[in-house]
């Protein structure tokens, strides 16, 4: 799979920021298997870009293409198919179900289009230090624990692209490294791509390209 940006410019962003960007108003091609790091200071449109790539927002000029097909022409069903089979995401605001248990949050994604077995969830939870939270309500978990839940959830489906929007903001360095290692291993198994957007470069992310937004 490929994702292409053709002269994408948010309708709301200042011209000065567009001129300084390596992404806005440029033509870029992201290929399956690449690890892309996007460094984006506050207010530069980082979360907007991730939402554009996922097809959640359309308030931009230019074009975004999946496999040479403009997403402007996609209906809800086609987006749903791509998201189920090709694109996974960790939102900055996580979007977990607070009144469901941690395990239920993870199983929701896995059951929609299974990639791993049930036992793999437990193994990932143990690896990221939240195995004792699986039967707790999500709302009782700290934000850092919820970030780890969202990361594990994103790995329960097939994907060619994994989109990450500040996935480590509430994790200490040790847990950041563990989570990054897990995601890089999982994307390698799928021969998939990571597009990681954060406020600064992540030194333990082995990016093939770093772009400044």
N, C-alpha and C positions, 0 to 999 in steps of 0.2 A: 504494500500500500504506500501511496505518496500523499502528502498534504502540501499544497502549493498556495502561497500568498502572492497575489498580484496587486501591487500598489494599494494595499490595505491602509486606510487612514480612518481613525475614529472621527465621528462627526463633531465630537465635543472637545477635542484636544487642541492645545495651543500650537500655532505654526512653529514657534521656536523649538518645541519638543519634537515635532515631526522632523525638522531639519537635522536635529542632533541624533536621531534614532537610526540604528542599523536595521530596523524592522519596518517601521511605518514608512509607507510610500516606496518600498523596495519590492523586488521580486525574489522570493525565497522558495526553495524546495527542501522539504524534510522527507527523508526516506526511511523506510522500515529498517531497524537495526542501528540507527544513529542515536547518539546521546547528545542532546542539545541543552545547553544552559543559557537561560535568558536572565540577565542581570538588569533589574528594573527598580530604580528608586521610587519612593512613594509619589503617587500622583502622575506617573508616566503611563498608566494604562495596563499594568501587568495583569490584574484580574480580568479586565475587559478582554485582553488578548486571549487568555485561556478560555473565556466564555465564547469568544468569536470562533476559536478553533473547534470547540465542542458543539457549536451551532445553537447556543442558548440566546445569543444576542445578535441583532442585525443592524445596530446603529453605527455602521461604518460604510465608507465608500471603497471601491475596489472589489476584488473577488477572492474567495477562498475555495479551493478545489480539493475534493477527495478523488484520487485516481482520475484526474482530468475532468471531473464532473463538478460543475459549480454547485455549491451547497445552497445557493439562492433558489435553486429549482427543486430542492428536496421537500417532500411532504413529511408529515409527522411519522408515517410508517417507515420511510426510508431512513430518517434520522435514527429511529428506534433500532432498526436493523444494524446500522453502523455502530451504534453505541453498545449494542449487545454483543457484537462479534469482533469489532475492530478497535474501539476506543474506550479506554477506562480513564477515570479521573479521581483525583483527590482535591476536593474543593477547599478553598481557604476557610469557609464557614462550615465545612465538614458535612452538613446535611444528614446527620444521623437521626434515627427515630428515638427520641428521648424516653418514651414510655415503653420501649421494647428492651429486652435484654441485649447484652453485647452479642451473645451467640445468635440471637434472632436477627440482629442487624447484619451480621456476617452471612448468615444463611440466606437472607433475602437475595443478595447478589449472586451467591453460588447457585441457588436453585433456578434463577432465571436462565442461566446458560452455563452449566457446570464446567469447570476446568479442573478443579481439585476435588479430592475426596473430603468427607467430613473430618477425618482424622488429621488432614493437613491443616485445617483451621486451628486445631488444638496445638499442633506443633509450631505454627507461626506465632500464636498467642504466647506460648511458652518462651519462644525465642525473643520476643519483644517485651517480655515481663508482665503480661496482663492475663496469664492463664487463670489466675484466681478471680478474674472479673467476668468470666464468660457468662455466668448465671446472674449477674447483677444488672439492674436497670442502667441504661446508658447515662441517664441524667445524674446518677450517683458517682460517675467517674470524673476525674479531673480532666481539664482540657488537654493536657499532655497525653493522658490515657486515651481520650477520645481521638486524638490525632493518630495514635497507633492503631486504633480500631478502624479508622477510615483508610489507613494505608493497607491493612490486611484485607479489608473489604474490596479494595480496588484490584486485588490480586486473585480474586475468586472467579474471574471470568476470562475467556479468551480475549486477547487484544493484540493489535499491531502497534498502537501508540498508547503510552501512559502519560497523561497530562497531570502535572503537579504544580499547585499554586501555594507557595510557602508552606510546604508540608511539615516543617520542623520547628515552627516558631515558638512552641511551648515545650520543646524537648531539650534535655541537657545533651552535652556533646556525645556522651557514651551511647545514649539511646538514638541520637541522630545517626551515628555511624552504623549501628545495628540495623536501623530501618533502611538506610541507604543500601547497605550490603544486601539485604533481603530483596529489595526492589530491583537492584541490578542483576542479581541471580535469576529472579523470575523473568525479567525481560530477556535475558540471555537464553533461557530455556525456550522462549517463544520466538527468538530472533526478532524481537520487537524494539521499539524506540521509546526513549524517555524524553519528554520536553519538560524541563524543570525551570520554573520562574521563581526567583527569590530576590530579596533586596540587595544581596551581595553574592559574590562567587562562593560556592560550596567546595572547600578544598578536598573533601573526601569523595566528591562526585567526579568520576573519570569521564569528563565530557569530551566529545569529539570536536564540538564547536561551542564557543561562547559568543553570544550576541548581546549587545547593549541596547536596551529599549529606551 
